[in-house]
Each structure stands twice: as C-alpha cells, then as structure tokens.
Amino acid sequence: MLKLFVSAQNFLAVPLRSERGATAVEYGLLVALIAAVIVGIVIVVGKQVSDAFNSVSGNLPHGGACALCGG
C-alpha cells in the first residue's frame, strides 16, 4: 500500500515540476513586456520634455547679467 502511495505521489509531482519552468518563462515574458512599455513611455515623454525645455530656453533673454551666476 505504501509503495502504491509513493508511486502515485511521484507520478503527480512530475507535472508540478515541469510547470515550475513554465511559470518562470511566463514571468520572464511579463517582465519583458513591462520593460518594453516603460521604454516606450520614456521615449515619448522624454521627447516632449526635451521639446518643452528647448522652448523655454529659446524664450529666455540672452544677454545682460546672470542673477544665478553672480554676474
């Protein structure tokens, strides 16, 4: 009876071991997807922020004394 129980337990444990690898692959794919979304957001928002800084710096006066640099 014990031998049958151990055999059944070993038989049922095999699929659980193989699912562990599948779960790791699924987590890896999920991390890759999240990373791709973050990269896309950074590219889009980074371009907008860069344009905003360029617009502000273009509208600043270019000459005279600099209040922050003590000149």
C-alpha angles and dihedrals in degrees: 000000000000091000090054091049092050091048091051091048092051091047092052094044094059095071090047091055092050091050090058090068092046090051091052090051091049091051090048091052091048092052091048091051092049090049091051091051091049091050090050093050092048091051094050097041092040091057091050093048091048091051091049092051091047090051093050094045090048091055096049117103114257108213145036128059122341110228094200098045096047095243 
